[in-house]
Amino acid sequence: MSADSKFFWTCALDERTKKWNLQSGKLEQEMIAHSKGVSSCVISPNGKYLITGGNDQKMKLWNEYGGEIWQASGKFIDGKVILYTL
């Protein structure tokens, strides 16, 4: 949920992340975020960035307008996440 409680993001195995307006209940934005489904998403405390994690073993950082600005690939090794900048 955004810091002002106006928006909420969802993610799903259909590869999409969606931004919802909580006041109207309407879909504000939809983007294809990952190639094998989106397993997690979190908004930054200031509401300007969204971080998504996908089943494609990538983590992506998005700006508030849905533009991808950074991504990394990762693996689990000995219970720890190891990220590689792409």
N, C-alpha and C positions, 0 to 999 in steps of 0.2 A: 504494500500500500504506500502511496506517496505521503510525504511529510505533512501535506495539507489535508490528507484523507479524501481527496477528490478522485483519485485514480487507483486502480488495482490491476495487476498484471497476472496473467495465467500462462502456463506453458503445458505442452502436451506432446504425445508421441507422434502427432501428425506433422511435426517439424516446425510448428508455428508458436509464436509468442503473441499474445493479444493484450492490448491495453483497453480497460473498461472504465467508463465514466460512472462512478458510484451514485451520483445524483440522478442521472437520467437512465442508468442501466444499459446504455448503448455502447456498442463497440466503437472505440475512438481510432484504433490503429491495429493493424495486423501485419506481421512480417514473418517470412520464412527465416528461421534463425539457425537451424542446424540440419544436416543432411540425414540424420538417423533419429530424429526426435529430440525434444527438449526435455531434459530430466529435472532441471531446476532453474529458477530465476529469482533474483533479488534486486531491489531498488536501493540505490545509495541513500544515505541519510538526507542529503540535500535535494534528492529527487531529480537530479540531472543526469544520472547514469543508471543503466540497467546491466546487470551481469547475468549471462545465461550459461548453463552447462548442458552439454548434449551427449547423447549416446554415441556420437561420432568422436568422442574423446577430446573435444575442444571446449574451451571456455572463451566467451566473447564479451567484450565491453561495448555497449551501445550508448550513443548520446540520447538526449531526451526526444529527439525527432526521429529516432529509429535508424540512424546511420551507424554502421559498424565502424568503430575506431581502433580496435585492437583485438587480437585473438592469440590464443596459445593452445598447444596440443599437450596432452598429459597422459600419464600412466600411474597406476597404483603400484608401488614397490614397497614391500615390507610394511603395508598399512599406511604409507604416506603418499601424498599426491606429489608427483614430480611434473612440473610444467616446463614446456619448451616453447619459446616465442617463435612464431611462424613468420 
